[in-house]
Amino acid sequence: MSRPTRLGLAVVAVALATGCAAPQGGATPAASAGTTAVESCGQRLTFANTPQRVVALDQSSTETLLALGVQERMAGTANLKTKVAPRYAEAYAKVPVLSPKVLTAEPLRAAGPDFVVASFKELFTADRAGTRDELAKLSVPTYVSAVNCPDGATPPFERLFRDYQNLGRILGAQDRAGQLVAEQRGVVAEVEATARKRPRGLKVVWVYSVFNGIPYVAGRDGMASHMSRLAGAENVFDDVAQEWPEVSWEEIARRDPDVIVVGDLSERGNPGDKASEKLAVMRQHPAVSKLDAVRNGSFIELPGIEMDPSVRTVDALRAFSEGLDRIAGRG
């Protein structure tokens, strides 16, 4: 396939983690005068010019770029799981949809991108958008969210904030990125302050989805577990080193949570995705239906998409905190 013409072509230097260790703690690498350099998931990206044709490979990346106000420079989006947040709808309407599902290499290259952004490394494979190395050879830099590249020490929200700051620098939206970080840090601080006033020790289970009757819940490694800690609650599956492990209803009942968070994925359209369907199963299950949390209606319903890291996750954090207050009798 012929190499596409690109506007504002970025000069990209890629140093793979195998050849050049990434800076500790996500620190920004040094760059020569007039260039912008960031580290992204083991690769060093250097930009001589501000990208003008950005493609986002998934919903979280799309909404982050819209929150930064760079929709005029977006050449495309793909793989939306649900409607964009209402506050981004007008801006989103200006962005071409390259694919309603996972974007593959041919339509991506046809869009002529000079920068590609994704929340997950898995979107950069040979049978999807192409590998990061393949795109680098075409002088197309690729950014993977810091949330998908944990360093073992930085909390998920701080990694999200790093994304805002890095993308803000690359795309000339530093002021908006700084404002976004300040706004969301304010929500986190507000939730932590509220948690200090609430009785401690509330146990919570996050029921994200149900597939073939089997529940998938929040484990230790995901954003939901981090939100539990910020709000002063205990995720009952914190001993499972996964983001969304498969468990059994009987095991949920055995762990006896005080609060049940139920993800609503109605717009995805699969059986069991609606919050109402999950609630119906729990109220009918022989063991789960006997839990005090079920008998007392100690449920918090949240949009499923907000349970994963994104620019909208602070909305779920605030709603979760408010739900805990209501259940604890303070609301």
N, C-alpha and C positions, 0 to 999 in steps of 0.2 A: 504494500500500500504506500502511496506517495506520502511524503512528509507534509503535513498541513502547514499553511501559513499561519503565523501567530502574531497578534498585536502585543507590543510591550514585552518582547521575549525576555525571559529571565535567564541570567547566567547562573548555572547551578553547579555547585561543587558538592559531590556526594562522598562522604566518608563513612563507609559501612562500619558497624560496631566491631566486626571481626578485624578490621584493619586499623581503626582509630577509635579509641574508647570515647564514649559520649561523656560530656561534662557532667560532673556529679550534681544531683539535685535539679537537673533540667536547666542549668545555667546557660545563658546565651553565649555561643562562641564569639571570639573576637572577629571583627570584619574590617576590611580595608575601608578607607574613607569613601563615602558615597554609596556603600552597599549595606544591605540588611542581612544579618545572619541569624538563624535560629537552629536549634537541635530538635529533631522530630523522630522519636522512636528509633534511635540508633543511627540516624542519618543527619549530616550537616547540610543545611540548605542555605545558599547564598544568592541574594537577589540584587541585581544591578538596577532594576527598574520595578515599579509597582505593577503587579499582574493586572491585566485588563480583561482576561477571559477565563474566569474561575468556574470550575465545575465541582459541585458537591455530590458525593456518591450516596448520601443517605439523609434521612430527615433531620437528625441531630445536627449534622454539619450545615445543612441548609438553613435551619433556624438560627444557628449561631451567626452565620454570615448575614442573615437578614437583621438580626439584633445589632450587628455592627454597622448596618446601613450601607452595605456595599452591593445591593441588588443590581445597580446599574452596570456593574462589572461582572455579573454572573452569566456565563454562557450556557449554563444548564444545571438541572437538578435531576435526581432519580430516587427511586426506592422509598417513597413515602408510605409509612404504615397507617397513617391516619391523616385527618385534615390538619393543616398547619394551624398554629394558635391564631385566634382571631386578630390579635395585635399585629401579626405579620402578614395577614391575608392580602392586603393591598400591595405590599411590596412583592410578595410571592407571585402575584398575578403577572408581574413583569418578567418573570424568569422562565425560559423555555424548559419544558419537561422532556428530557431526552429518553426516559423510560419510566413507566410506572413501577417497574420492578428493578432488580439488580442490573446495573449498567454493565455492558460488555465492551470489549475493546473497540470494535468497529464504530459504533455510534459515538463513543467517547472521542476517538481520533477525528471523526468527521466534524465534531463541534469545534475543533481547533483550539483546545485549551492551552493556556500558558501556566496553569496552576490547578492542581486537583487536591481536594480536601475530603477526608473520610474519617469516620469515628472508629473504624475497625480495620486492623491489618488484613483481615480475611477478605475484604473487598478488593484488595490488590493481589489477585492471583491470575495465572495465565488464562483461565477459563472465565474470568470476570473482566475487570477493567484492564488487566495486564499487570505484571509485577512492577514494583517500584523501580527496579533496575531497568526494565524495558522502557518505562516512561522517561527515566533519567537520560537514557541514550537518545531520546527524541527531544532533549532539553525541556522536558516538562517536569518540574519539581512536584513532589507529592508530600502531603502533610497528613499524619495520623494523629488522632487525639491523644494527648498525654494520659487520658484516663485509660486507654487501652494498652498503655505501656507503664505499668506500675513500677516504682522504684523501691518498694518495700518500706517507705517511710512517709511519703507525702500523701495526705488524705485526698479522697476523690474530689472534693470541692476545690481544694487548692490546685489540683491538676486541671480541673475545668477552667479555673481562673488563669492558669498558665496558657491554656489554649487561647482565651480571649486576648491576652496580652501579646502572644506570639503572632496571632492572625492580625491583630490590630497594627502591629509594627510592619508586617509584610504588606498589608493592604492600605496603609496610610490612614488608619482609623484609630490611632492611639488614644485620642481623647474619648471617643465613644467606648473603647475597650476599658479604659480606666474608670469611666462612669459605671459601666456594667459590673465590673469587679467590685466597686464600692457599694453599689446597690445590693448585690447578692451577699457580700460579706456582712452587710447590715442585717439581712434576713437571718443569716446563720447566727450572728451575735444575739439577735432578738430571741431566737429559739433557745439558745443556750441559757440566756438569762431567765426565760420562762421555766426551763427545766429545773433550775435551782430552787424554784418556788413550789414545784410540784412534788408530791410524795414519790420517793424513789422506789425502784424495784418492779415496775410494771413490766410484765413479760409480753412480748408481741410476736406474732407470726405474720409474715407477708405472703399472701397467696397470690402469686402473679398470674398463673394460667393453669388450666386443667385440660389435659389432652388424653383422650380415651379413658376418662375417669380418674386419671392420675394427677395429683396436684404438684405444681412446681413452686417452690418457695424461695425466699431470700436466704442464701447462705452467708458466710462470713465475708466473701470477697467482693460483694457488690455495693452499690450506692445505698441500697435500702438498709443494710446493716449499719453503714456509717450514719445515716439519718437517725436510726434508732439511738445510737450513742449520743449524737448531738442533742436529742430530745430527752435524754436521761432514761431511756427504756432499754430493755435487754431483748435482743433477737434470740428466740429460743433455738434457732439452728445456727448459731455462731460457731459451733464446733465443726461445721461442714465447710471445708475450704473450696467452695465453689460460689459462683454468682447466683445461679438459679437451679439448685439441685432438685432432682426428682425424689419425692418422699412418698409416704403413704398417709392416708387419712388417720389410720390407727396410730401412727407415730406422732402426728399433730395432736391427737387427743391425749396421748401419753405425756406429752410435754406441757399440756394444760396452760395455754397462753391466756393472759388476762384480756388481751386485745387482739382482734383479727383484722388485718388490713387486707382489703380485697381490691385487686386490680381490675379495672374495667377496660376491656379491649374490644368493645362492641364493633367498632368500625373495621376490625380485622376480619370479622365475619365467620370465624371458625366455631364449631360447636363447643360450648363451654367457655367462650371468651367473655360473655356478658357477666357483669358483676351479679346480676340477678340470678343467673344460672348457677354460679358458684355458691351463692347464699342458699339457694334451694337445695343443692346437694348437701351442704353442711347441716341444714335443718332436718334433713331426712336420714343422715348417716347414723347408724346405731350408736357409735361411740362419740363422734363429734357433736351430735345434737345434745348430748348430756353435759357438755362443757358449760360452765357458768358464763363464759364469754358469749356463747350462742344463746343461752337462755335469757341473758340480760341485754342482748342486742348490742354488745360491745364491738361494733364493726366500724371501720373507717374505710369508705370507698374513695379510691383515687384513680385518675386516669393511668392506665398501665404504662403508657409511654413516658410518663413523668417519673416512674420508678427507676428508670435507667438514666445514666448521666446525660444531661442536656442542658441547654439554656433555660429550660422550663422546670428543672428539678427543684429549684427553690420554691416553686408554687406547691409542689407535693410536700416539701419539708414544712412549709408554713401550715398547710392543711392538716398534715399529720399531727403537728404540735397542737393545733386547735382541737383536733379530735381527741387527743389524749386529755386535754383539759376538760372537755365535755364528759368523757368517760370517768375521769377522776373526780368529777363533781364540782370543778372550779369554773366551768364555762358558763 
